[in-house]
Amino acid sequence: MRDQVLGSSRIASPIPAPLLIVGAFALAALSALMIGGGLFRAAAVVAVLPMLVVVLSLLLLRRFDATVDFLVIGLFALIIASYWVQSLTSVRIDFLIDLVLFGLSPSLFIRLFRFSRTSKYIFALIMGMISISLLGILTSLLGRSTLLAASFQFVTNLKIFILLALGVSAAWAPKTENIFWKGVKYFSIILLVHIIWQLAHPSSFLTVYPYARATEDKFGLFAHRLVGIFPHYSAMGIVCAILGLISVVRARYTDRRFWWVALIFAVGLFGSVQRAEIVLFFVLTAFFFAMATGGRGVALKASVAILIVASLLVFAIVGLSEHLEREARSWGFLESPSLYQPRQVMFWDSIELANSEFPGGTGLGTFGSAGAQKFDWSLYTRLGYGAYNWFGSGRTVLMDNYWPNLLAELGWFGLLVMLMIVGSLGIRASWGWLTARSGSEQRTRWAYAWVGVLFLIGNSVTTNSFQDPAVMLIPFLFFGVALRRERDS
């Protein structure tokens, strides 16, 4: 029954699986270099990308679940490698991640649809995906979208569902899980070495990593923000937060040695001085410990966690009142002569655009999205963004948001649908964790999903976390694995 529902295939392939995996990643690399370098783009689209899909499809003719497991490990390694290479050379190879996922997407969506036959929740998510897709097409036809920008953004909006499909398709066998956690542990050691190096001798560190953006720490805690192997302190903060949270869960439930791993990631997070990520990490950690044991006293533990978080907030408000007031003025919540920061400007402009285009939006690929950033700046020009010094060629600040992008491009209805989808992920992870049998592996899986998904939700206020596969991979992996194991049991 399980194989019938999930469509697991045991068909033998004449090509060895390792060779297929190497071929898939090699074709993705070639595509990335061709497209990213602007060389023979037509040839890349017409020939190389379909070849990538064919290779991945041949790969998936083998034992599907095991193949996805090893691809997940490969993607995790590729994410770390892409950050490292960019920090050393300024060359971006993160194209690889998207291309591999898009090559996998036909097979993954087939699995997701089959999974929905026995999961009402997945069926509801698929309906949400279809609604968002249709709304995107409609607003693009009625709005101001260009074909290339809208098409690119349409595919980008599907990433959240592709990662979910990847999670429910993974078998996540004990061998695979062991490899993953060893990778997390070894990476924490590498990160610790780089943190010590940067603190002890920053000049030699920045000589080896000339493209790492270790800017001055505004709070004066460090001479520079810590970056580790990453090209930017923001990447350092978000990766350390996610890996730190799942390491806390593992240390609490499975392996106490991971307290040291969690501590290293917490130091990296703190050194990045990423405020939102630091707050989310400590809030989620406090609530996790309050609710981890279950049984009697849960209400009391939750109350203690709330009290601790409230005390930290009061301390922050009192101790950082001047900074918080300056931040509130920059967002326009207090009287301010003008807004000038990109995130704040785009937040208020998205509301005005949604209201002016009501009931729809401006259309896909027009505002705050990857499609707009790459292919269509016309709306930014009309809004007068040329007057801002941060509005330059290829600046990623144009997509350093998530909800304003949805609100502007899909309107209030699109925002509401996506809020329901994302909110349901948090509710489902919370329900799965709190109702799983105490001490079971399933409870641990749901705990990984809970800290990961809630972190993504909180972080989406200030970043485009639900459009970045590097950020979504681990939370959605554990969410999908936990959902599948719950269904199979």
N, C-alpha and C positions, 0 to 999 in steps of 0.2 A: 504493500500500500504506500509506504513511504517513497519508494522509487517512482511509483506511478504519479504521486502528487507533485513531487519535486522535479520529476523529469530527469533524474540522475541517469547518466548514460555510462555503459560499460563497453562501448564499442571500441575495439582496438584500433589504434592508429599506426600506420607503417613508419611514422616519424617519431623518434624518441621524444618524450615530453621535455627534457632539459634543452634539446636542440630547438624545439618549438618556442620555448620560453625565451631563449637567447635571441632567436630570430624575431620574435615579437618586439622585444625591447630594442633590438638593433634597428628595425624598421621605424619604430617610434622615434628613436634618436635621429635617424636620417631625416624623417619628416620634420622634426623640430628644428634641425639645423637649416633645412631648406626654407621652411616658412619663416623661422626667426631671422635668418640671414637675408631674406628677400631674394633668394636665388631660385629660379625656376619654380615659382609658386604654382603655376598651372600644372606642371609635371607632378609636383607633390600631391596636389589635390586629386588629379585624374588617375595617377598610377600608384603612388606610394601608400596613400591612406587606404584605398581599397585592399591593397596587398596586406596591410596591417590587419584589417578586419578578417581577411581570409585566413591568415596565419593563426589569429586568435580563435577563430571558429574551429579550425583543425585541432587546435590545442584542447578545446572544450569538448571534442568528440571522445576524449579520454574520460577517466573518472572525474566528473565535473567538480565534486566537492573538494577532493584533494588538490586539484589544479588551482582552484580559487584560493585555498589555504596558502599555497606557495606564492601565488601572485600577490596576496596581501602582504606576506613577508617581504617580497620584492619591492612592493610599493613603499612600505615603511622605510626600507633601506634607501630607496631612491629619493624619498622626501628629505632624509638627513643629508644624503650626498648632494642634492641640488642646492641646499643651503650652504654647505661646505664649499662647493665649487664656486658659487657666486661670491662668497667672502674672500676666496683666494684670488680669483681671476676676473670677477665682475661678469662672467659669462652665465647666462641664465639657461638652465636645462629643465626648468619646471614644466616646459611644454610636454615632456615625456609623460608626466603624470596624467595630464588631461587626455593625451592621445591614446594611452593604454586604456583608460577608463572608457573613452568613447568607442574604442575598438571592441571592448567587452560588452558595451551597453545592449546590443541586440539580444545576446544570449542571456544577459542578466535580467532584462525586462521580461523575457519569456518565463524565466524562473519566478520572478516576482508575481506575474499574473497567475501562474500555477499555484503559487503559495496562497494567493488570495482566495482560492477555492475553499480552503479550510481555515481561513483567518478573516473574520469580519473586520478586524482593525486594519489589516493590510488592504482589504477591499475598499474601506473608507478612505485610506490614504491615496489609493490609486484614483478614486473619484476626485479627490482634491487635486491631484496632479493633472488630471484631464481638464478640470475646471480652470486651473491656473493657465494651462497651455492654450485652451480656447479663448480665455480672456486676453491673453497676450496677443494672439492672432487678431482678435477683434480690435483691440486698442491700437495695434500697429496699422491696421487697415484704415482706421478712422483718424488716427493721430498723425504725427509728423515723422514717422519712422522711415529709414532707408532700408532697402532689402538686405544688404550685407550686414549692417549693424543689428537689425532686428533678428536675422537668422542666427547670428553669432550669440546674441543674448538669449534667444529661445533655447538653444542647446545648453547654455550656461545655467539657466534656471532649472534644468533637469538634473544637475549634479547632485543635489540633495537626495533625489530618488534613486540615482545610480548607486550612490554610496549605501543607501538603505538596501537595495537589491544585492549589492556585494556582501553585506552583512548576513542576510538571510540565506545566501548561497554558500557561505563558508561552512565546512564541516567542523573546523577548529578542533582538530584532533589533538590529543595530549602532546604528541611529538611537535606539532606546529606551535602550540601554546608555549611549550618549553623553549623552543627556538626564539620566540618573540620576547619572552621575559629575560632570557639571556642577553638578547640584543639591547633591551632597555637598560639592564644592569651595566653592560660594558660601555654603553653610550654615556651613562652617568659618570663613569670613571674618566672617560675622555673629556667630558665637559668640566669635571673638577680640575683636571690638569690645566685646561685652558683658563679657567677662572683664576687659579693660583698664579698662572703665568701673567695674565693681564694685570692683576693686582700688584705682583712683585716687580715686573719690568714692562710697563706699558709700551715703551718705545720700541723694544724688539718685537713685542706682540703685534703692534700696528705695522711694523716693517714686513712681517711675514703675511699679515692679513691687511693689505693696504686698502681693500674695498669694504672693510667692516666699518659700519657707521657707529662709532663709540663716542657719542656726543657728550658734552658736559652735563653732569647731574645737577639739575636746578635746585634740588633739595640739599646738596652739599654732603650727601652720605658717602659718595665716592668721587674720585677725581674725574672719572668718566663712567658712563653707564656700561655695565658688563654686557658683552655680546657673545662670549664663548666662540663657537665655530660659526655663528650666524652672521649674515651680512648686515643685520639691523637689530637693534635692541627689542623692537616690537616682536620679531620672530622668536627671539630668545625667550621673551616673557610668555608668549602664548604656548609654545612647545613645552617649556618647563612647567607651566601651570597644569596642562593636560597630563603629562607624564608624572608629575608630582602627585596629582589627585589619584590616579589609578594605582600609583605605588603605595599611597596611604591605605587604600582599600586592600591591596594585596598584603601589606604588612599586618593589617588588623585581622584579616580573615585566614590567610594562607601561609605566609612566609615572613616571620619577624625580621629576617635579615634585610628586608626591603625598607625598614625604617631609615637606614643609612642612605639608601637610594632616594627616598622621598626627601630627606634632609638636603641632599645635594641639589635636587631640583628646586627646592624651596629657596636655597641660597641663590641659585641662578635667577629665579623669578624675582627675588628681592633686589638683586643687583641690577636687573634690567630697569628697575624703577617704573614699571608699567602699572599705573595706579589701579585701573579697572581689573586687571588680571590678579593683582595682589589681593584686592578686596574680595573678589569672587573666590579665590583659593581659600582664604581664611574663613569666609562665611560658610562655604560648602563643607570644609573640613569640620567646622564646629557642629553643623547639623548632622553630618555623617556620624560623628562620634556619639551624638545624642540619640540617634535612632538605630545605631548599628546592632545593638544586642536584641532589640525587640522585647517582648514579654512585658512584665509589670514595670511600671515607672516610666513608660515611654513619654507620657504627657509631662511628667516632671523633668525628664531629660531634655525634652523639646523646649520647655520653659527656661531651663538653665542656658541652653544654647541661644535662645532669643535674648536672654538677659546679657550674655557675654557679647553678642553681636551689637546690642543696643549700647552697651558700655563703650565698646570700641568706636561706635559712631559718635557718641557724645564726646569722647576724647579727641576724635578727629576734628569735630566741629569746633571745639574749644581751642585745641592746639594749632589748627590750620585754618582758623577763621578768615584771616586775610587772604590766604590762597583760595579758599572756597568762594569768597566774595568776588575775587578777581575772575574766577572761573565762571561764576553765575553771570557776571556782566558780559563776559566774552560770548556767552550763549544767548544773551538778550533777555534773560529772565529778570534782570534788574535793569534800571535805566542805564542805557549805554549810548554814546553818540553814534556808534556804528559797529557793525559786525565785520570781522576781517578774517577769522579763522575758517578754513575750507569746510570742516565738518559742520560748524555752526551755520555758515551761510547756506550750505546745501540742505540742512535740516529745515530751515524756514522757507527756502525756495520750493522744496518739495510739497509743502502744505499749500502754498499759493498755486502751484501748478495743478495739483489735484483738485483744488476748488475751482480753478478756471476751466478745467477740462471735464468737470463732473458731468455725467456719472463715470466716464472712463478716465484714461490718463493720456500722457503724451505719446505712448507707444514704446515698444521694446527698443533698446539700443539708443535711447535719446538722453538719459539723465542718470548720473550716478552709477552707471553700470560698465561692465567690461566692454560691451558692444559700443557704447558711446565713447568710452575712453580711447578705443582703438580706431573707430571708423567715422564717428559723427560728432563734431564739436559745435555744430550750428546752434543748438539751443543754448549752450554756454555763452557763445558769442552774443546771442540776442539778449541774454540776461546781464551782459556787461562784465563777464568774468575776466575779460582782458585787462581790466584795471587792477586786478590782484597780482601781486608778485609771485604767488604760488601757482598761477595758471600758466604753465609752460609746456613744452613739448614732452609728451609721454608721462607727465606727472601722475603717479598712482594715487595722489590725494583725491582725484576725481572719482575714485571708486572705493574710498576708505569709509564706507558706510554700508548698511544693508536695508534697513526699513525705509529710509528716505528714497532709495532707488525704487523699491516696490511701490511706494505711495505715488511717486511722480509718474512712473511708467504704466502702472496698472490701475491707478485710482484707488478710491476708498474701498471699493468692493474687493479688489485684488488684495489689498492690504489685510482686510478682514479674513479672507480665505486663508492667506498664508499664516496669519496669527493663529487661526484655529489649527492648522496643520502642525506648526511648531509647538504650540501649547499642548496639543495632544501627545507629542513625543515626550514632553516632560511629565505629563500626568501618567502616561502609560509606563514610563520607566519607574516612577515613584510607586505606582501600584504594584508592579512586578517585584520590586525590591522588598517592599514592606509586607507583601503577602506570601513571599517564598518561604519555604521551611527554614527555620533557623539552623545554621550550621551546614546547609547544603551548598553544593557547587553552584546551583542555580541562583541562590541568593547572592553569591559573590559576583556572578556574571551580571545580574541586574544592578548591583552596586557600582560596578565599572560603568555600565551604561548610564546610571543615574548621575554620577558626578560629571561624566563627560557631556551628556546632553544638556544638563542644567548649566554647565559652564558655557557651552555654545550659545544657549539662549541668553544668558546674561551678557556675554561678550558681544553679541550681535548688536547691542545698542551703540557700540563705538567702532565695530569692524564689520567687514563683509564675510563673517565666519561661515555662513551657510552657502557661500559660493566658492570656498577655498578647500579643495580636496585634501590638502596637507593638514588642515585643521580638523576636517570632518572625519577622516579615515578611522581613527581609533574609537571615538564615541559611537559612530554608526556601526562599526564592526561588532562591538560588544552588544549594542542594542539589537542588531539583527540576529546574532548568535543566541542571545538570551530568549528572544521571541521564538526562534525556531525550536530550541530545546524545550521550551514551555509547551509549544504545540505538539511536539513529538511525544512528550511524556503524558 
